Amino acid sequence: MTIWKYEETKPTHRLVKLYKEDHGEGEYMGDLDEDSIKNMILDIKPDVQIDQAFGTLSYFGMLPLLVTKKQNS
C-alpha cells in the first residue's frame, strides 16, 4: 500500500495523518507492506487498537492519529 504521512506538532498535541493517496500534503513513505504500516502506526500511537486503525486506513484511505502531550503542572 502506498503511504503519505503528514505531521503537525503543537505544544499540546501531535497530529499525524496517513493517506493512501497523495493529497498534496505530507511526505511519501513508500509502498509498504501491512506489517510495516502497522509498526509505523504503533510507533506514533502505541495505545491504538491496531487492527481497527489499519482497517480504517485501508477502507477510508486516511487515518488521523492525535497524540496529546502531558502538561506539566
N, C-alpha and C positions, 0 to 999 in steps of 0.2 A: 504494500500500500504506500503510495507517495504521501509524504507528510510535510507540511509547512508549520512552523512554530512562531507565534507572535508572543512577545513577553513585555509586560509593563510592570515596573516596580515602583511602589509608592511607600511612604513612611509606615503606613498601616497595613498594607497588603501587597501581594504579588499576584498578578493576573496573567495566566498563560492560556493561550488559545491554540489548539491543534486543529489543523484543517487537512482534509483530503485533497483539496484543490487550491490553486493559487488565487488568493483573494486580494492580492496587491499589497499585503502587509505580511511581514514576517520573513523568516529565513527558511530556505529549502533544506530539509533534513535528509532527504534521500528517499529511496524506495526500500522501505523497511519491512521485515517480517513481523508477525504477530508478537512474538516474544520480545523483540527489540522495542516495539511500540509500548507494550505493557510495562517494560522496565523503565522507559522514559517517563511514562505517566507516574509510576511509583516513585521515581526519583524526585518528581515535582511535588507530589502529594502522597506520602506514604500511607495515610489512613484511608485512601479512596477504596471503594468497592471495585476492584479492578475489572471484573467481568462485565459489570454494568457500565463502567466508564468506556471500556473498549467497544462494547456493543453500541453505545451512544455515538462514538466516533465513526464506527463502521456504518451505522444506519443513517445518521443525520449528516455526516460529513464534517462535523465540527464538535469539538469538545472544549468547553471553557473550564478552567481549573482555577479556583480562587483560594489562595493561601493567606490567611490572616496572620499578622505578626503580633506577638505578645507585646503589650505596652508595659514599660517599667513604671512602677508607682512610686 
